[in-house]
Amino acid sequence: MDLTDLVRTSLGAPEAEIAEQRVEPIHHPTGMLSTAGLSRVRGTTTTGRTWSFVVKSIHSVKHWPGLDTVPKELQDDFIAGFPWRTDVDAYLADEPLPEGLRLPRLYHLDDLGDDRLVAWMEDVDACAKPWDLDRYRTAARLLGELAASRPAAPGTNLGLHAVYQGPTLHLFIPTLADPATWRHPLLPGPDDPLRADLLTVAEYFPALLAGLDRLPFTRCHGDASPANLLVPMDGSAEFVAIDWSWGCPTGIGFDLGQLLVGQSHDGVTEPEDLPAIHETILTAYSDAIGTDASFGYIGALLVRSLFTAIPVERLGEDPTPELADLFRKRIGLARFAVELFTRHVRPHLA
């Protein structure tokens, strides 16, 4: 790969020459099992023009440093089934998208062998303004149009079953069932109703998964949080959709879960703002797809995100004011998710 050629292509300047270049690491969550590295390679040309690429290194989870945490007898199936290259495959396929949604430009893909890839992609100049309800509404509408355009054969939501049968059942439920966990100063105490509510919802998960498997299936983005729906400053689209994931068909409504919880996970959304966001995105998505998507949306949200709403993996950190504020918001998210279960899901499972 010739970096000069990539710069010339990205700038549309066949005579461009690189004057200086630098590499800047980009923070990414440690839970991204197939992401080996993320960085920004940028610089200037001899004529003073700036250029920049996002460089994403991905690999099969057989290279994941935490593979030993998966039981030996499950590792082969885990490696075979994990959709480590879904994001890159979405860029290579370049399927039609609803008007207003586009992919980042993929300039080059290095195949390093042994299930390791390095993608050189457009560095989108994105608007940093906070999301308002209009932006949530537009995103949900486009996600509904995306789902409507990509129907899939009915089946089993393999990803949700794997989440439940793996970390939820064996790690998160036991941790949050333990009264000792709730005695931590960042949590509201073992007698708080939230602990009992979470365990009640967990009892319904097998029936909930069976109900989700009966929904119409579609292909989806898979991780449609606001952080992955960039608003380009050049006006080339409403959103540039990055970090496609999941890799298997899902029931309608699936993408709304990450749209709701994404900024709560990032510590941005106040709990009291969640009801308005919920109503806005559910209405816009359901109108776009032509049917009520509430069961698929809320059901998938519960299985995927309810037991990770409270970041128990951070209980060992110093309880700073910033961490306390994050826990406040994430606990508020968990309470709201339980409320959604009570109102929208439990009546269908009685």
Protein Blocks (a to p, Z undefined) as FASTA:
>chain_A
ZZklmmmmmnopakbccfbdcdddddddfklmklnbdcddddddfkopacdddddddddf
klpmklmmpcfklmmmmmmmpcfklmmmmmmnopacdehiacdddfbdcdebjhiacddd
ddddddfbdcdfklmmmmmmmmmmmmmmmccdddddfklmmmmmmmmmmmmmmmmmpmkl
mmpfkbgbjkbmklmmmmmmmmmmmmmmmmmmmpccdddfhpacfklmccdfklpafbdc
ehiehjpacdehklmmmmmmmmmmnomacfklmmmmmmmmmmmmmmmnopafklmmmmmm
mmmmmmmmpafklmmpccdfklmmmmmmmmmmmmmmmmmmmmmmmmmmZZ
